[in-house]
Amino acid sequence: MQKKAIIVSIVFSFFVFAGFGCKEELATFDTTLSVWGVFDNESDYREVFNSYVGSHPFVSDINYRKFTVDTYKDDLLNALAAGNNPDIFMIHNTWLPEFADKIAPAPEGMMDPALITPKLADVATRDMIFGGQMFALTPTVDSLALYYNKDIFNAAGITSPPKTWNEFDDVVKQLTQIDDNGRITRSGATLGTAQNISRPEDILTVLMMQGGAEMVRNGSVHFDKGIDSGNGIINPGRDALLYYTSFARGTSPVYTWNNAQHYSIDAFFQGTAAMTISYSYSYDTIKAKNEKLNFAVAPLPQIDGESLGQQANFANYWMFVVAKNHKLDPPKQGQTFQVNNRMKIWESWQFLRVFALHPGGEIELRSPLDNSTYTTLFPIDLAKRYLEITNKPPLRKDLIELQKDDLRMGSFARGNLIARTWLRDNADQVDDVFAEMIDSVNKGLSVEKALEAGAGKTGQLIRTR
């Protein structure tokens, strides 16, 4: 690929090339980078890739391959085992324990986490940095928000979406419609069950977190640990499970949902549900299914009163990591050496650093050959452009500031500032346990017994760490 004009000052001439033991005079070298991921299309990255390649002296091309989410994990693990893996690949933020021995952290001296983390939403420090090393990067994080049907709200005289769960309950009571046969004809909200709701385990988890649940401490599950609030002992896990399932309990004043309802996102775009809770990726789905639907997005409700809990949202997203072992390109024409594994790791991380963190303009980079510095100009903010193309909420605080009042993305952007996760092995199985807790309560098991069983099963799953 022909290079675009760049401003580069390379301050090295003769050096001992690592791994070859001989001196070479070098002005540049070329390598290509491969990226694997899900959901995004190649076109979503092409402008970013071209801009990076046009401004970077050592990378001649970056290519992207999209996989289906259902088979991606197996495809990736098989490729890593066979040595056919890409240089950079996406993993879900819950997969890091499983992939820890297959990825390379950022090279020493390239990025100082202590300088980076103040610029990012706090969830990044919990998910991407361990032992003072950066193991992953991403330009985007997604968190929960409240979708609501403006026409239904307007007809009922409700002027604004609920900000607290008490207000949420009031709106649910006002908007739910049940016929004489006990059939729900309009749901105030899609909440209460597991099988026909989008990410019910995330919603239950954030309710626990808002109530003060610690989830895991010292390797043990504590999401129902008794907490002295000053006004007696509270159990956030129990309270969250009881509250969540109350929306599917026929005797509850907020009964509004059951397993006979359509899938939550479907019910919302069909107009048979007034509110639903989901991530930013549902926006395009809803719009595509019903372009005439008059809806908006508001921040996720919070618990009333700071003394009862804390503001919290839940983050569910994908992040980029760098493979520990790389397929090596044959030497380019005129190149007397082969780009080695260490150089591939370096250049992969250099791209992620610029893509996720650099706001555009000049930046000082380092050569993987002898750690010499050079300055290059990136005309655009790559993360900002990617977010504009894909309509995703940002991780960087400066971009959150730009997005926070946006009608579409603002609630998700602000949600990222209070977003949390919890590191767990076997995340898919833990999700199944949370769904089982919900189903068990809806089938008549006491909340206490369901929670005790769920905590025990979750504890067994996370003890592999």
ABEGO torsion letter per residue (X at the ends): XBBBBBBBBBABABBBBBGAGBBBBBABBBBBBBBBBBGBBAAAAAAAAAAAAAABAABABBBBBBBBAAAAAAAAAAAAAAGABBABBBBBAAAAAAAAAABBBBBBGABBAAAAAAABBAAAAAAABBGGBBABBBABBBBBBBBBBAAAAAAAGBABBBABAAAAAAAAAAABBBBAAGBBABBABBBGBAAABBGAAAAAAAAAAAAGBAGBBGGBBAAABBBBAGAEBBBAAAAAAAAAAAAABAABAABABBAABBBAAAAAAAGABABBBBBAAAAAAAAAABAABBBBBBBBBBBBEAAABBBBBBBBBBBBBBBABBBBBBBBBGBABBBBAAAAAAAAAAAAAAAAABAEEBBBBBBAAAGBBBBBBBABBAAAAAAAAAGBBBABAAAAAAAAABAAAAAAAAAAAABBBBBBBGAAAAAAAAAAAAAAAAAGBBAAAAAAAAAAAAAAAAAAX
